[in-house]
């Protein structure tokens, strides 16, 4: 049983890897940005657990900034993806402008939250 599970997992990873190689470079860059944003949020949570959370507003602002930026980047990836039929009429420049504007609003709210 464990042997078939191992083979199934290997087959799954192999199929995911082969499917991801066909992904356009622009989407891979967005994926890397999302991973970086979540990794930065995880580092902040670990730092807070080790050192403490004296300025709690700062901790919340940093983590929410990372997570919010990652969510906005995922929305950008969905809109820029050519295989997505729902946003086929939306030009990539418009999607990027929406991403930048929403990031600006997000960070203005976070700066206001800092005090």
N, C-alpha and C positions, 0 to 999 in steps of 0.2 A: 504494500500500500504506500509506504513512504517513497518507494522508488518511482511509482507512477506520479506521485505528487511532485517529486523533484523534476521529472521529465516535463510535466505540465507547466511548472514554473519556468523552466528553461525555454520551453516553446513559447510561452507568453512573453518573456523578456526578448526573445529573438524576434518575434513578430512586432513587438513595440519598437524595437531598435530599427528594424527594416522600414517600418512605416514612418518613423521620425526622420530617417535620412531623406525622405522625399519632401519634408517640410521646407518651405522657403526660408532663406537666411534671415529675412526681416522678422519672421515669427520666432525664429530661434533666438534672436537678440532680445526680443520682448520677453521670451521665456527666461532667459538669463537674468534680465532685470527683475522679474518677479521673484526668482529664487534668491537674488541678492537682497531684495527688500524683506522677504520673510526671514532670511538668515540674520539680517541686521536686527530684526525684532526679537528673534530668539536670543541673540547675544545680549540685548538690553534686558530681557527677562532674567537671564542667567546672572548678569551683573547685579540686578536688583536683588536677586535671591542671595547672592554672596555678600554684597556690601550693605544693602539696606535700601529703603525707599524713603529717605527723609524728604526730599522735595517730590512728593507723590505726583503733583501736577506735571513735573518734568518727565517723570517716568511714563505717565499716561500719554502725554503729548508725543513723546518719542515713539512709543509702540503704536499708537493710533496713526501716527504719520506714516510709519512703515507699512502697516497693514492697509491703510487707506490708499496709499500709493500703489501697492500691489494689486488691490482690487480694481483700481482705475486702469492699471496696465493690462489686467485680464480683459477688461471691457474693451480696451484698445485692440487687443489681440483678436477678440471676437469680431470687431468691426472691420479690421484690416484683412482678415482671412478671406481669400478669394473663393474658397469652397463654401462659405456661408451664404446661403441664398437670401437670407433675410436682409442683409445689408449690401446687396450687390449694386444698388444705385448710389450708395454713399461713397464719395471719393476718399481715398486714404488721407488726403490733406485735411479734409473736414474732420475726419476721425481724430487725427493728431491734434488739430486745433481744439476740439472738444476735450481731449485728454489734458492739454496744457491749461485750458481755462478751468477745468474741474480741479486740477492739481493746485492752481493758484488759489481757488476758493478754499480748498481743503487746508492748505497751509496758512491762509489768513485766519481761518477758524482756530487752528491749532496755536498760532501765535497769540490770538486773543485768549485762549484757554490758559496759556502760560501766565498771563497776568501782567 
